[in-house]
Amino acid sequence: MSLDDERNGGLYGGSGETRTRLPEGEGGGQDVYGGARRSGRSSSRSLVTVVGVVVLLIAAIAFANRGDSGDSSSGQGDGKKAGAAPTAASGEKPVDGKTSGIPSGFAKTEQGAQSAAANYAVALGSADMFNAAKRDSILQAVMAPSSVSTFKARLDKAYSPAFFKNVGLNDDGTTPNGYQFVSRTSPIGTKVTSFSGDKATVEVWCSGLLGLAGEKSTKPVTNSWFTITMKLGWTGDGWKAITHSQKDGPAPVPGDDRASGSDEITKAVEGYGGFTYAR
């Protein structure tokens, strides 16, 4: 996901106007969030070239999936391949069950599989994944029993002191004093590419946030776009993820919104909670 020097250059055109990229803050009491207007391409330059869920899922989970490349994601199964469905209310009541704080009890239907995949994407991209005990709890809640040990081993290796340092955290994964760590995944839409009763393959188009909110942060909160492909299996506890992979995009053209100050970002993270996705 890292962008080359040309894409990170100082100018962005394409609409008949030239915009100058302002220099990035390097600390020294400067609020790297405020003041600068987001230019189209430079705004996508991340504090880390690996964005929260990208490292989490590509650096670790993708390795666990290499042996599964020719499976139901190709649309095989019962031969049914669903097209895009409207992201609108279905009339079905959202689930009221939870496992380790994660929504559960989704119906054994295509919509149920989509809702499960969306909620699991949120959990796997959350800040709780940076804590070993909470990460284990999430894996137990969303992964199929046969996949838990493999994913746990890969993720334990991926969440290393070097990775924590790269995203601005302490060596043990804790947040430095005076800062607010942000790692969130927000599903934009879902699509079933294969469904055969006990198995489903669901794609989840997501936007993600990652970074440290704080006055002197040199790792400001940035956003990314990616698509997660999740293979689900029906178990005694409902839909569970068997495999998980991710690719970049589709990413819209960045807008010209003015970046918010660190205090505003911190208040937003603390004040706005997540959703239970159901349709």
N, C-alpha and C positions, 0 to 999 in steps of 0.2 A: 503494500500500500504506500510505500514511500514514493514521493514525487521527485523527479529529477530537477536539476537547477533551473532548467528552462521553464518548467511549469511553475516553479516558485519564483520566477523573475519578478522585477518590480513593476511591470506594466501588464495591464489586462485590457484587451480591446474586444471588438466584436459588435459593439452597439453604436459605433460612431463617436465614441468618446474615449479618452485616455485617463486612466486612474493610476495614481502613484501609490505604490505600496509603502506604508509607513514602517519604519524599523521596529522590530520586536523588542519588548522590554527585557532587560536582563537583571531585574531586581533593583537594588539600590533605592528601595522605597517607592519605585514606580509601580503603578497599578497596570499590569499588562493587559487587563481586560478592557479598561476604559480608554476613551479618546479615539482610538483607531476605528475607521470604518472598514468593514470587511470587503476587501476586493475579491473579485470572483474566484481566481484560482489560489491566491495566497491564503485565503481563509481556510482552505482545506489542508493546509500544512499542519500536521498534528504535532503535539508536544512529544509524542512518540510515534515512530513510524508504524508501530503496531498498535491498533486501537483495541481497547478493552477486550471485547469479545473476540476480536481477530486473533490476538495472541492466545487467548483462552481456548479458542476452538480450532484455529488453524495450527498454532504451534504445538498443540497437545492433541486435541481430539482427532485432527485430520490424520495423524499417525495411526491412530487406532482404527481408522476406517479404510486404510489402504487395501486391506484384503477383501473389501466388500464392494468393489467398484462396479460389478455387473449385475446389480440386484434390481429391486423394484423401482428405483428411481428412473429407470428407462421406460416406465409406464407399463411394465408387464404385470401380471397378476391375473385378474379376471378379464383383462382386456379393456377395462373401463378407464378412460382418461378424461378427467373433468376439465372443462375450460374455466376461464375466469368467472368468479361469482361475485355479485355485488356485495360490498362490505356494508351491509345494512342489517337492521334488526330482523331476526328470524321469527320473533314471536315466542321463542322458547325462553323459559326462565333460566337466568344464569345459575350456575352451580352454587351451592352454599357450603360445600365441604372443603376442607383444607387439610393438607398433609405437610407438616413442617412449615406452615404459613403460606404454602403454595396451593392455589385452587386445585381441586381434584373432583373426581366423580363425573367426568364428561361422558356424554352419551356415546354409544357404539354406532356412530353415524359419521358421515363425512364432516358435518359441522362440528361434531364433538371432537374429531381428530384435529381439525383446524384450531379450535379453541385450546385444546391441550398443547399443541405445538407453539402457539403464540404465548401462552402463559409460561411454558418451559423455557422459551427463548428469553423472556424477561428475567426469570430466575437465574439462568446460566450467565446472563450478562450483568448481574447485579454486583454491587460492592461487597456483598456477603461472600462472594466467591474468593475474595482475597484473604479470608479467614479460614484456616484449615478445618476447624470444627464445623463451621457453618457450611463450608463447601461440601463436606462429607454428608451433612444432613440434606443438602439440596440434591446431591447425586442419588441418595437413597430414595428421595421423593419422586424424582422425574425419570430416572433411568430404569430400564428393565433389569431385573436381578442378575441376568447373565452378562450384562455389560458394565455393571458398577465397578468391579475390581479393575478392569482394564482402563476405564476412564479415570478412576482414582489415581492409579499409578502414573498415568500420563500427566494429569493435572498437577499432582504433587511435585513432579519434576519441573513442570513449566513455571509454577509459582516459586521462583527462586529469588534469593536476595538481589541478584543482578536485575531481574525483571522488576521487582519492587522499586529498586532505585531508578529504573528507567521511567517509571510512571510517577516518581516523586515521593514514594513512600519510604518509611524506615525499612531496614533490612528484614525485620520480622513481619512486614506487611501492615504495620500500624500507621496511622496518619500523623504526620508531624504536628506539634502543638501550634495552634493558631490557624489551621487550615481545615477546609472541608473537602474530603475526597469524594469525587463523583464518578460513578460507573453505572450507567443505565442503558437499557435497550428498550426501544419502543417499537412494537410491530406497527407497520403501516398497512399491510394487507397480507392475506394468506391465499394459497392455492393448493388444491389436492391434485397431485399428478398421477397417483395410483391408489386404488382402494379395492380391497378384496376381503371384506368382512373382518378378519382378525389382523389385517395388516394395512398400513396406510403410509404413503409418502407425501409429506406436506412441505411446501416452500413458504417461508415467512420473510417478507421484505421488511427490513428494519432500518431505523435510524438509531445511532448510538452516541452517547456522551461519555467522555473520559477526561479526567484531569483533576488538578488541585485548585480550589477556589480559595484565594487569600491575597492580601494586599501586595505581598512581595513574591508571589508565586511565579516561577519561571516555567511552570507546567500548567498553563491555563486550560480551562475546560474547552475542549473542541468536539466537533461532531463528525460522524462518518456515516456512510450508507453501505449496507451489505444485505445479502440474501442468504438465509440459512435453509438448508435442506435437512429435514428430520424424518427418519424412518421410524415409525411407531408400530408397536405390537400390542394387541389386546391381552391383558393379563387378568388375574383375579382382582387386581386393584385398579382396573381400568387401563387407559392408554398409557404406555410408557415408551420412552425413547430407546431405540436399539442402537442406532448410529446417528451421527451428526456431522455435517460438513458445512462449509461456508465459502462464499465468494464475494468479491467487492461489487458494489452497485446493485441496481441502477441508482446513480446519483444525479439529482437535479442540478441545474445551474445555480450556484450560490447567489443569494440575494444581496441587497445593499444595506442590510440592517446594521445599525450601529451596535457594536459589541457592548454588552452590559458590564458594569463594574463588578468587582469581585464580591462586594457586599450584597449586591442585588442577586447575583448567582447563588450565593450561599443561602440567602433567604428563600429563594425559589426552591432549592433542593430540600431545605428543611420544611417548607410550607406546602409543597405539592407532592402528594403521595402517588402511588401507582394504581393501576386498574386491574380488575379481573376481566379478562377478555372472553367473551362468549357471544355467539350469534345464532 
